[in-house]
């Protein structure tokens, strides 16, 4: 009886070790694949000052930034009035992204939104001094 229990524990331990070692190798292979995916090798992080005042602004600013091809991440911080971006600098530029955001109605450190676009924003999105 004791022999059967010991054999069962030994086999269970071997099975556990072999399962875990295979999983970690598989996860490592998946991580390497993700890290080596084309387009992420030359990614750059940048910050851009962008004016806005509410959650609707946040959605509009992030959507405008992400509409620029090769922008992989955009997150606007309402409190700091700052947009965090990840993009491929070989395929687009901060200037191109800034122009897209201004065209959506939000002033940036580099570009001013056209008055007619800004004036068409909802009242809660107005950020300029009268």
Buried (B, 14 or more C-beta within 10 A) or exposed (E): EEEEEEEEEEEEEEEEEEEEEEEEEEEEEEEEEEEEEEEEEEBEEEEBEBBBBBEEBBEBBBEBBBBBEBBEEBEBEBEEBBBBBBBBEEEBBBEBBBBBBBBBBBBBBBBEBEEEEBEEBEEEBBBEEE
